Amino acid sequence: MLKIVAYVRYSNASIIVDWHIILGALVFFVLCGILIFQNQIWDEEDYSRNKKWYKWKSSAIKENKSDLSGIYPISKK
């Protein structure tokens, strides 16, 4: 019978974290933080810009018991 043996030479290999990886991860997390913060600002601006509409919609939902078919126009005139 033919036996195949794989020989792997022993080496002093070690995992070295390169500074490019650390810099890339730092940039990635900073960008994610900026985008999350900016998204919160956009949501607050959207709410403050449309506050009257949000209040009207919530009151319409309460008055009509979630049936909004009667308050929206069916066709444009």
C-alpha positions as CSV (number, residue, x, y, z in Angstrom):
1,M,0.0,0.0,0.0
2,L,1.1,3.5,-0.8
3,K,1.1,5.9,2.2
4,I,1.1,9.6,1.5
5,V,2.4,11.6,4.4
6,A,2.2,15.4,4.4
7,Y,5.1,17.0,6.2
8,V,4.7,20.6,7.5
9,R,7.8,22.3,8.5
10,Y,7.7,23.8,12.0
11,S,7.9,27.6,12.0
12,N,7.8,30.3,14.5
13,A,4.7,31.9,12.9
14,S,2.8,34.4,15.0
15,I,-0.2,36.6,14.3
16,I,0.9,40.2,14.2
17,V,-1.9,42.8,14.1
18,D,-0.8,45.3,11.4
19,W,-1.3,49.0,12.1
20,H,-3.3,49.2,8.9
21,I,-5.9,46.9,10.4
22,I,-6.1,49.0,13.5
23,L,-6.4,52.2,11.5
24,G,-9.0,50.7,9.2
25,A,-11.1,49.5,12.2
26,L,-10.8,52.9,13.9
27,V,-11.9,54.8,10.8
28,F,-14.8,52.3,10.3
29,F,-16.1,52.8,13.9
30,V,-15.7,56.6,13.7
31,L,-17.7,56.7,10.5
32,C,-20.4,54.4,11.9
33,G,-20.6,56.7,15.0
34,I,-20.9,59.8,12.8
35,L,-23.6,58.2,10.6
36,I,-25.6,57.1,13.7
37,F,-25.4,60.5,15.2
38,Q,-26.3,62.2,11.9
39,N,-29.3,59.9,11.5
40,Q,-30.6,60.9,14.9
41,I,-30.3,64.6,14.0
42,W,-32.2,64.0,10.7
43,D,-35.0,62.1,12.6
44,E,-35.3,65.0,15.1
45,E,-35.4,67.6,12.2
46,D,-38.0,65.5,10.3
47,Y,-40.2,65.3,13.4
48,S,-39.9,69.0,14.3
49,R,-40.6,69.9,10.6
50,N,-43.7,67.7,10.5
51,K,-44.9,67.9,14.1
52,K,-48.3,69.3,13.1
53,W,-48.9,66.5,10.6
54,Y,-47.9,63.8,13.1
55,K,-50.3,65.3,15.7
56,W,-53.1,65.4,13.1
57,K,-52.4,61.8,12.0
58,S,-52.4,60.5,15.5
59,S,-55.6,62.3,16.4
60,A,-57.2,61.0,13.1
61,I,-56.2,57.5,14.0
62,K,-57.7,57.9,17.5
63,E,-60.9,59.4,16.3
64,N,-61.5,56.9,13.5
65,K,-60.3,53.9,15.4
66,S,-57.4,53.2,13.0
67,D,-59.7,53.3,9.9
68,L,-58.2,56.0,7.8
69,S,-60.1,55.2,4.6
70,G,-62.6,58.0,5.2
71,I,-60.2,60.8,5.8
72,Y,-57.9,60.4,2.8
73,P,-59.3,61.5,-0.6
74,I,-59.8,58.6,-3.1
75,S,-59.0,60.6,-6.2
76,K,-57.4,63.9,-7.0
77,K,-59.8,66.7,-8.1
